[in-house]
Structures are given as structure tokens and as C-alpha cells.
Amino acid sequence: MPRLPRALRPALLLPWLAAPALAQADLSALLAAQGLRGAEATLAALPDPTPSERFALGGVRLLAGVERALQLRYRVGLAGGVAEMSGLPLLRLPVPENPSPDPFEPAMIEELFAGALSDMAGALEALAPIADGDEVALRVDLADLWLDVDADGARGPGEGLAEVAATLLAPPGGMAFDDMGNPIPFEPGPPPVIRFDTADAAWLAGYAHLLSGVSEAVLAVGPTEAVARVTASREAFAALGLPPPDPYGFGPSSFADAVDALAVALWALDGVPDAARTQALRAHLLSMVEQSRRFWTLVARETDNDAEWIPNKRQVSATGLPFPPDTGPAWLDVLDDAEGVLTGELLIPYWRVAPGVGLDLAALLEDPPDLDAVGLIQGASLAPYLRPGKIADGEALLRFSAMVRGQAVLYAVVLN
């Protein structure tokens, strides 16, 4: 069936004014014409939403949280450099340069993650009523998803979701592998049409918990003062004159960005984190594990093979990403280890104690210590959390990485 030209798609939004059911309107047209915040307002106003509509609202709220973060970064010119070097979700995504940015204030980093935490809570609220026995059936053309990074209300170049996410989904070294394990250039195809199912509601909730956990971690250490110190020093260096740029991108500037990102991390960690937030971080990560297990239970029951997102062993993903038949069981083994570490049943190996003694991460997150750099490197800050017990060996992750031919990071981003 040919796709309706974009110029005519707004006309399809008229049924939303009277129709209560998502099936009576084109969600892709709604997203393409109104953007995420407009679609959120429309979906939130439905008087008696179906499971599919609740899924749509949860997904829109999650993506709108990402959009809010990128808009803040664009507004104050926080593109590339130290932000991307941090490696943190919402900071490492690409943002175009703003030719006339507003002044940057160090407190904006905490503002960004506090906003994300609020948006993820809204997404989880929308998804919570969806039960395992409910039917979610929502077809979305991912080409119609876009993030209004410059907040001008219109879709511009580079604002497609697929374009923004490309850096996260590209495999290490820009290479993928064929079925025989031979390296091939990674060339992402056009965004696919996906039919989201009930299992995907659990996947989406898991992702909301993951981003909530990351946000709690950042807010627990409160990086504002550290960001202020680095920002002031960068301004002082710039006033004295910076070295010439390296034509290959590996000169003093890129090295300075890496050093400054490390400095922010070390200065932010100096002190005792907010225990309520580290406890919330742990709770969100455990909930992520729970939702991921729920996803694999539900997806295993599916008998169709219709534009799948993450498939079971009898299905094929419409994304084009190959999923080995044992992806589910192998990832569940990784999750078992993650849960064990988060509950304290498994300990993290530590270099300066005997075999059979390790770090209890659960105890550390429950009652965090002073995380000054010297105490962490020498070990004095961690000594109270070392105890005998079963040590996490990482074998499950190694097996998973071998199964996906070394692309564990790529698959972890997709699977959460």
C-alpha cells in the first residue's frame, strides 16, 4: 500500500477530534505532523485509553524526555566535546551546533537529568496498567518519529529519530558482521515500520527504568560544582589562547575534552552521594531486570512474525539486526548476574583482596561512602563493603558477547 504524502497527512488527524480509539487514526501521521509533545497531549486527553493507546503514550513520553534533554543542550550550545565524552545517555547523543546559544549555567546538567527523571515517571505511569493478558497492537513507521531538537516546531535536517540514534546503534569501528563472521561495512537502512506488541510494553518500561536509574545516579552526586570548576577553567584557557586544532581530530582540543570529562566525574564523586538517590538507582535497575524478564516471557508466546521489534527465535526483526536464536536465554543469564550484583547475592571482584572476597555493590548503594578519588583508587573508601561471598565471574556476559560476535554493546543498547 503506498504511503500518503506528508503534505496530506495532517488531514488524517481530524478523526482524533471525535474518535476515541487509536485504530481509527494513523499514529504515524499524528507523530509526523504534531511532533512528540503534540502527540502526547492528544493521547493524554483520551478518556478511556486502550492498551495500545497507553503504550503509545508511554513511548511518546519517553522520547519526549529525550527531546527535552536535547533541546536544552542545543539551546545553550552543549554539543559534542565534554558532553559526548561523558558517555552518559542524553549527553552523548549528537546535537547540532547552535550559532547563537544562550549562556550555559553549570546547574543545567542537573536540570537536564531532573527533567528526564520526571518524563520517565510519566512514561511508567502510562505503561503500568498494561497487563500481560492485554493486547497491544500498534504499527508505527519509525521514519515518522522526530525530535524537535531546535524547538522551532518543525522537523529539520538531522532531527529524525533514526538520525539521532545512529551513533548509539552503530557497531564499534563502524563494522557489522555477516552470518559467517566476516566484517562488512555498517550501512543502516531506512527506518522500518514496526508492529509493537504486548511484550514491547515491558521492554519500554525497562528502558524508562534504565534512564531513570542513570538520572538518579547523576543527581546523587550533584555535578553542578564540578561542572562550574571545569567551565571556569576552560574559559580561562580560552582567554589565554588555545592551541591550533589538529586536522585529524586528535590534537590538544580532543584530549582536553577527555581530560575535562574525567575531571567533572572525579570532582562530582568527591563527597558522599545522596543515599535516597543511590537507593532509587538500585530500585530502578532491579525493575529494569524484572521488566526485561517479563519481556522475554511474553515474546516467547508470540506466534506471528509481523514487523517485529525484538523477535523470539521463530521471528525476524524488521530492524534488519540479526538476533541469534538463543538471544533470549543468553541475555537472561546476563540479567541473572546483574540482579545478583544488585541484590548482594553476587560480589564484584576486587584486585587487592583474596579470592572469594569481593565488593558488595548492594550495600554500597544502600549506604554510600565518601567517593573521593584517592579513597577509591587506594581502596580505603571501599574496604567497608568488602566481604566473603560468591563472586560474579562475568561468564554469562562473555558467552553473550561471543554469540553476537563481539557486538555486546550494540545489542545491550537495543535489549536494555
Secondary structure, DSSP 8 states (H G I E B T S, - for coil): -----GGGGGGGGGGGGT---GGGS-HHHHHHHHHHHHHHHHHHT-SS--HHHHHHHHHHHHHHHHHHHHHHHHHTT--SHHHHHT--TTTSS-----SS-----TTHHHHHHHHHHHHHHHHHHHHTT--TTS--EEEEEGGG-B--TT-SSS--TT-BHHHHHHHHHS-GGGEEE-TTS-EEE----S--EEEEEHHHHHHHHHHHHHHHHHHHHHHHH-THHHHHHHHHHHHHHHHH------TTS-SHHHHHHHHHHHHHHHHHHSS---HHHHHHHHHHHHHHHHHHHHHHHHHTT----SSBSS--TT--BTT-----TTHHHHHHHHHHHHHHHHHTSSBEE-TTS-TTEEE-HHHHHHS-----HHHHHHSTTTGGGEEES-B---HHHHHHHHHTTT-HHHHHHHH-
